[in-house]
C-alpha cells in the first residue's frame, strides 16, 4: 500500500509539472504576441511625420519589460540539471 501511495504521489507531481509547463508556454505565447504588436506600433510611430516622444518612450519601455518577462519564463522551461 505504501509503494502505491509513493507512485501516485509521483504521478501527481509530474502532472502538476506538466500543467505548470503548459501554463508557462501559454503565457509566453501571449507575451510574444504583445511584444510583436508593440514592435509594429513603434515602427508605425517612427514612420509618422510627427512622433510623440513620450508615448514612444513608454512603448519602448513596455517592450523591454515584456522581453524581460519572456526571458524569465523561458528560463523556467529549461530543466534544472543536478550537478
N, C-alpha and C positions, 0 to 999 in steps of 0.2 A: 504494500500500500504506500509506503514511503517513497519508493522509486517512482511510482505513478505520479505522486504529488510533485516530485522534483522535475520530472519530464514535462508535466502540464505547466508548471511554473516557467520553465524554459521556453515552451511554446508561446505562452502569453507574452513574455518579454520580447521574443523575436517578432511577434505580431505587432506589438507596440512600436518596436524599432522600425518596422516596415511602414506603419501608419505615419510615424514621425517623418520618415524619409519622403513619403509621398506628399505630406503637408509642406515640407521644405521645398520640394520641387515645384509644387503649385504656386507657392508664394514667390519663388524665384522667377517663374514664368510671368507672373503679374508685374513684378518689378522690372523685368526686361521690357515688357510692353510699355510701361510708363516711361522708362528711360529712353526708349526709341521715340516715343511721342514727344518727349521734351527735346530731344535732339532735332527732330523735324521742326518743332516750334521755334527753336533757337535759330535754325537755318533760315526759316521764313522771316524772322525778325531782322536778321542780318541783311537780307535781300531788300528790305523795305528802305525807302529813301530817308525816313526819319526813324531812329531807333531810341526807344525808351531804355536808357542805360540802367535805370534802377530795376525795371522789370527783367531785362536781360541778365543782370547780375543775380537776381533771385532765381531765375530759371536755371542758370548755370550751377548755383549752389545746390539747388534741389537735385539736379542731375548728379552732382558729386556725392550727395548723401545717399542717393539710390545706388550708386556704384559701390559705395562702402557697404551698404546693406547686402547687396548681391555677393560681394566678396566674402562677407561673414557667413552667409548662408551656404555658399559654395564650399567653404572650408568645413562646414558641418557635415557635408555629404561625403567628405573624404574619411575613410575609416582610420581609426587610430591604430598604429602598429605597436605591438608590445615589444619593447626593446630587450 
